[in-house]
Structure formats: C-alpha cells, structure tokens
Amino acid sequence: MRDSTFGRIIREPMGALGITLVVLIVLGALFAGFTGYNPAKLAMRERFLDPSLSHLFGTDHLGRDLFTRVLFGARIALGVASIATSISFIGGLLLGMIAGYGPRWLDSLLLLFFDSLRSFPTVMLALALVTLTGPSLGAVILVVVLAMLPGYARVVRAQTMSLKSSEFVLSARTLGARPWRILAIHIMPNLSGPLVILVSMDNPVVITIEAGMSFLGLGVRPPTPSWGSILNDGYAFIRESSWPAIAGGLPIIDPRLRRDG
C-alpha cells in the first residue's frame, strides 16, 4: 500500500514541526477566552511581571497578561489571513480566467492593471491606503488583497491560455458551449488545485504583513491585541522587561532551517 502524503510529512522533522505549530496556533486562537484574563484589561500594579504559573509569558507595561494577548492576536492573524486570501483567491481566479480566455484587448487591459498593482511596494501601498482610510483591520485586508491578487491572476491567466487550446475545450466550443460554461465547467476545475496550494503557502506571508503593519501602527488599533503591536510595545519598553518583546516576536519566528548546498 502506498504511503499517504500526510504520513510522509509527519515523518519529516520540519513537516512534523510545522503541523504541530499550526495546530497549536489554531487551538490557541479558538480557546483564547479560556485563560481567565481580559486581553485589554489594565492592571498597573502587575506591570512587567516575569513569567509564572499565573502569567505564562509575564505581563506588559499596562499589566495585561501577555499569553492571553498572544492568543487573541492569533485570532486577528488567522482572521486576516483567511479573509484576505479568500478574496484574493476568488478575485485572482475570476480575473485571471477572463484575461486568459477573453479578447486580446481585454487581456492587455487587465495585464496593465495587474502590473500596476505589482509595481507598488507593499509598505508604500499600505502607507497610501492608511493615509486615505486610517489605520484599521479593513485597511490591512485591502493591502493584502491588492498585494496578492495580481500574482494569483497572472498564474490563472497563464494556465487558462494553455487550457483553452486543449482538445476538450475545443470540443465544447465546437458543440456550441458558451464561454461562461466553458470557464466554469471545463477550465476552472483544472485551476483551483494549483491556486489553493499557492494560497496556503502565502498564508504565513499574509500574517507577516499584518504583524508588520500593526508594528508600524498602520494595522489594528489599540487595545486590540496583535502580534505586531505586542512586539512594538516590547520594543518600546525593552529596558524595563524583555518578555513583551519575546512574546510578540515568538509567534512570527520562521522555524525553517536554511540549508546550503
């Protein structure tokens, strides 16, 4: 019997570590409310406490439990990643198929749109949008969508242009199938799989963008906990205690080992 893909992954040390981290983060986000602490409640008499059984990661400059704030920050990170990648997935799939299957003038117009979005650095795009809309969770999601959607659309466009000359597509066209039916029934099922893989690989990138924007003050607003804002607070008060910086930086550390050769 052939070994399953999941079995091969968990036998690899890095694969097992990755799955374990994902499960722990998801469980922590789901059960964040069971720690017994309010992530926004101030307790000035308990500020800068070291880790203990009562406060696993210690407390920050306002006496808030860091472990609870990290868990609630996971909700923000996973929520932004799931919403933004879903919108990018759907938008990239639809626009990519239209560009690849539509007329030449429409393809050129959409390519100009994709390339225009990709030409903006993510930080500059974030600054421009936040200037117009103000820091918010919606601004973070919009930045991620605008940064990710053109890449997905280009991949889908290339695959659509390759598939539209396939025999099964030509046969459907000969039988009088309309373009929307060809795209929905014959082409889309062959595109969803590779695009889902790309989206799943980009989830950590989206989480990093959200944390980076929150660290710069361009993301979610206090007192909403975010890994980036926790890290920012830890950096600001690093002389008083190093634990807030450790608690904010630990969730976004890349555990992959770089191998040369």
C-alpha positions in Angstrom: 0.0 0.0 0.0 1.3 3.4 -0.9 2.1 5.7 2.0 -0.1 8.7 2.4 1.1 12.2 1.9 0.3 13.1 5.5 2.3 10.2 6.7 5.3 11.3 4.7 5.0 14.8 6.0 4.9 13.9 9.7 7.9 11.6 9.4 10.0 14.6 8.3 11.2 16.7 11.3 10.3 20.0 9.8 7.0 18.7 8.5 6.0 17.4 11.9 7.1 20.7 13.5 5.1 22.7 11.0 1.9 20.8 11.5 2.4 20.9 15.3 2.8 24.7 15.2 -0.2 25.2 13.0 -2.4 23.0 15.3 -1.2 24.8 18.4 -1.9 28.3 16.9 -5.3 27.3 15.7 -6.2 25.7 19.1 -4.8 28.7 20.9 -6.9 31.1 18.8 -10.1 29.0 19.3 -9.7 28.7 23.1 -8.1 32.1 23.8 -11.1 33.2 26.0 -10.4 30.3 28.5 -7.3 31.8 30.0 -9.2 33.8 32.6 -7.8 37.2 31.6 -9.2 40.0 29.6 -6.6 41.0 26.9 -7.5 44.7 27.2 -8.0 45.0 31.0 -5.4 47.2 32.7 -3.7 46.1 36.0 -1.0 48.7 36.7 0.1 47.0 39.9 1.1 43.9 37.9 3.1 45.5 35.2 6.3 43.9 33.9 5.8 40.7 35.8 8.1 37.8 34.9 6.7 34.5 33.5 5.0 32.4 36.2 2.2 29.9 36.5 -0.3 32.8 36.7 1.2 34.6 33.7 2.9 32.2 31.4 4.5 35.0 29.3 4.5 37.6 32.0 2.8 41.0 31.7 3.3 44.1 29.7 3.7 47.8 30.6 0.0 48.0 31.4 -0.2 44.8 33.5 -2.0 42.8 30.8 -1.4 39.1 30.5 0.9 38.6 27.5 -0.1 34.9 27.0 -3.7 35.9 26.6 -2.9 38.8 24.3 -0.7 36.5 22.1 -3.6 34.0 21.8 -6.1 36.7 20.9 -3.5 38.1 18.5 -3.6 34.7 16.8 -7.3 35.3 16.1 -6.5 38.5 14.4 -3.7 37.0 12.3 -5.7 33.9 11.2 -8.8 36.0 10.6 -6.9 38.5 8.3 -5.2 35.6 6.6 -8.3 33.6 5.9 -10.4 36.6 4.7 -7.7 38.3 2.6 -6.5 35.1 0.9 -10.1 34.0 0.2 -10.8 37.4 -1.5 -7.5 37.2 -3.4 -8.3 33.6 -4.4 -11.7 34.4 -5.8 -10.7 37.7 -7.5 -7.5 36.2 -9.0 -9.4 33.2 -10.3 -12.1 35.2 -12.0 -9.9 38.0 -13.4 -7.2 35.5 -14.5 -9.8 33.4 -16.4 -11.3 36.5 -18.0 -7.8 37.7 -19.1 -6.7 34.3 -20.4 -9.9 33.5 -22.3 -11.2 36.9 -23.3 -10.3 39.1 -26.3 -6.8 40.4 -26.7 -7.7 44.0 -25.8 -9.2 42.9 -22.5 -6.2 40.8 -21.7 -3.9 43.7 -22.3 -6.0 46.0 -20.1 -6.1 43.5 -17.3 -2.4 42.9 -17.6 -1.8 46.6 -17.3 -3.9 46.6 -14.1 -2.1 43.6 -12.6 1.4 45.1 -13.4 0.4 48.5 -12.0 -0.6 46.9 -8.6 2.5 44.8 -8.5 4.7 47.8 -9.2 3.9 49.3 -5.8 6.0 48.0 -2.8 3.7 46.6 -0.1 4.8 49.2 2.5 4.3 52.1 0.2 0.9 50.8 -0.8 0.0 50.4 2.9 1.1 53.9 3.7 -1.0 55.3 0.8 -4.2 53.4 1.8 -3.8 54.2 5.5 -3.4 57.8 4.7 -6.8 57.7 2.9 -8.7 55.4 5.2 -6.9 55.5 8.5 -5.4 52.5 10.4 -7.9 49.7 10.7 -8.3 45.9 10.1 -10.1 46.6 6.8 -7.1 48.6 5.6 -4.8 45.6 6.4 -7.1 43.2 4.4 -7.3 45.6 1.5 -3.5 45.9 1.4 -3.1 42.1 1.4 -5.7 41.7 -1.3 -4.1 44.3 -3.6 -0.6 42.7 -3.0 -1.6 39.1 -3.6 -4.4 39.2 -6.2 -2.2 40.2 -9.2 0.1 37.2 -8.7 -2.8 34.8 -8.5 -4.5 36.3 -11.5 -1.3 36.0 -13.6 -0.9 32.3 -12.7 -4.5 31.6 -13.6 -4.2 33.6 -16.9 -1.2 31.6 -18.0 -3.0 28.3 -17.2 -6.2 29.4 -18.9 -4.3 30.4 -22.1 -2.8 26.9 -22.1 -6.1 25.1 -21.4 -8.2 27.0 -23.9 -6.4 25.2 -26.8 -6.9 21.8 -25.3 -9.0 19.2 -27.1 -11.8 19.1 -24.5 -12.2 22.9 -24.6 -12.2 22.9 -28.4 -14.7 20.1 -28.5 -17.0 22.0 -26.1 -16.7 25.2 -28.2 -17.5 23.2 -31.4 -20.7 21.9 -29.7 -21.8 25.4 -29.1 -21.0 25.8 -25.4 -20.9 29.4 -24.2 -17.7 31.0 -22.9 -19.0 31.2 -19.3 -19.9 27.5 -19.3 -16.5 26.5 -20.7 -14.8 28.6 -18.0 -17.0 27.3 -15.2 -17.1 23.6 -16.1 -14.1 22.8 -18.2 -11.4 25.2 -17.1 -12.0 26.3 -13.5 -11.7 22.7 -12.0 -8.2 22.4 -13.5 -7.1 25.7 -12.0 -8.5 25.5 -8.4 -6.0 22.9 -7.2 -2.7 24.7 -8.0 -4.2 28.0 -6.8 -5.2 26.5 -3.5 -1.6 25.4 -3.0 -0.3 28.9 -3.7 -2.9 30.4 -1.3 -1.9 28.0 1.5 1.7 28.8 1.0 1.0 32.6 1.2 -0.8 32.4 4.5 2.4 33.0 6.5 3.2 35.9 4.3 -0.2 37.5 5.0 0.3 37.0 8.7 3.7 38.7 8.5 2.2 41.6 6.5 -0.5 42.1 9.2 2.1 41.9 12.0 4.4 44.3 10.2 1.6 46.9 9.6 0.5 46.6 13.2 4.1 47.1 14.4 4.3 50.3 12.4 0.9 51.5 13.7 -0.8 51.0 10.4 -2.9 48.0 11.4 -5.4 47.2 14.1 -5.7 49.9 16.7 -5.1 49.5 20.5 -6.2 47.9 22.7 -6.9 45.2 20.2 -4.1 42.6 20.6 -2.0 41.9 17.5 1.4 40.2 17.3 2.9 43.3 15.7 1.5 45.7 18.3 2.7 43.4 21.1 6.2 43.4 19.6 6.1 47.2 19.2 5.2 47.6 22.9 8.0 45.2 23.8 10.5 47.2 21.7 9.4 50.4 23.3 9.9 49.1 26.9 12.8 46.7 26.2 14.8 48.3 29.0 12.2 47.6 31.6 11.5 44.0 30.6 12.4 41.8 27.6 9.4 39.4 28.0 6.9 41.6 26.0 9.3 41.6 23.0 9.9 37.9 23.3 6.1 37.2 23.5 5.4 39.4 20.5 8.3 38.0 18.4 8.0 34.3 19.2 4.8 33.7 17.1 6.2 35.2 13.9 9.7 33.5 14.0 10.3 31.4 10.9 11.2 27.9 12.2 12.6 26.8 8.8 16.3 25.9 8.8 18.3 27.2 5.8 20.5 24.6 4.2 23.3 25.5 1.8 24.5 23.2 -0.9 
